[in-house]
């Protein structure tokens, strides 16, 4: 084994440092461990310190020299076993690394370089910084990113509550149960809590894909949801909304506190947002998609558009309600408005149109099932247009497979759950199916799909 020999750096001084010299294949490698001794107590021919009453430090110095000598010689042996001729820098780095390993094992002080490396690794293991980075780099829609930020903000709040910075290794079933109870105590709804855990699972999956953790979703780590305020409007209710004529007298009747100077703007807004809702209903697209429809997407009675969320091109036959809208606006592009203001106007529109049937809704909030009755117009939102459009398509015999593709669903079961259709309605729609009726019927959709297969 190649020997590491200790030398004094400067014998002329009363106190000097020890250096180890290793010679290997013409290379002179040097390491200074930071051991200082009194020169007069150094025994040069044995490379050792005297151990006596006059110099009690000699005993400790010799133990340190022995340990450093062993470490250095083991490092050199490892280089040689791997057929590596080390440079001065790689020699020094390997020794420092070995010493850091000993200190980390025993809880000692490590080198600045090692501490920086550990700090970087620890930061990479922090959950929230990763989630923030993922959100910023994601190409998801603005609304999806808002959902990510809501989750991040709530987790920051939870971190402050428990006094701990969450790491990937902390995201387990115990974390799930504690966070869930914390959110229940804050009176959050089941859907709100489910949305947070859905994003947490997404973030952990992305971290796993990047090799930052080995997350496996534990049993019980579920995304709970319930059918909250989502509703569907019938064809008759949609017709009421489409046909209502907004006049000053009608608006005053429902909103007596509206200032006269705001009447003109209110009437214009009601008409535009009613038309926007009808576009959403007739296309069953998300508002983020049908807001982008322009003249170039209208061709031969079809509306075609690339959907943002699923990045797929869909085709929707032109509904007769849309022809009047296209004539008035020169297309389907309406003035921009925020989702919040659009939803506020929708409730006013539906109130004026008489969409006021009482609706009983049950929701879990703060772990308690709450039942309340609301007038239907209070539950209408931009998404009601999409759900109502898809539901009424199905009620009017449009193929479920087409509706599923239009909605961007990967499974038919997802579409059935999405549609506001009762089990009885599903059974009625299937009674003429050849399986039940014994008649051989080939739907136009089946012929079309078969034609597509042959083209491929």
Secondary structure, 3 states (H helix, E strand, C coil): CCCCEEEECCCCCCEEEEEEEEEECCEEEEECCCCEEEHHHEECCCCEECCCCCCCHHHHHHHHHHHHHHHHHHHHHHHHHCCCCCCHHHHHHHHHHHHHHHHHHHCCCCCHHHHHHHHHHHHHCEHHHHHHHHHHHCCCCHHHHHHHHHHHHHHHHHHHHHCCCCEHHHCCHHHHHHHHHHHHHCCCEHHHHHHHHHHHHHHHHHHHHCCCCCCCCCCCCCCCCCCCCCCCCCHHHHHHHHHCCCCHHHHHHHCCCCCHHHHHHHHHHHHHHHHHHHHHHHHCCCHHHHCCCCHHHEECCEEEEECCCCCCEEEEECCHHHHHHHHHHCCCCCCCCCHHHHHHHHHHHHHHCCCCCEEEEEEEECCEEEEEEEEHHHHCCHHHHHHHHHHHHHHCCCCHHHHHHHHCCCCHHHHHHHCCCCHHHHHHHHCCCHHHHCCCCCCHHHHHHHHHHHHC
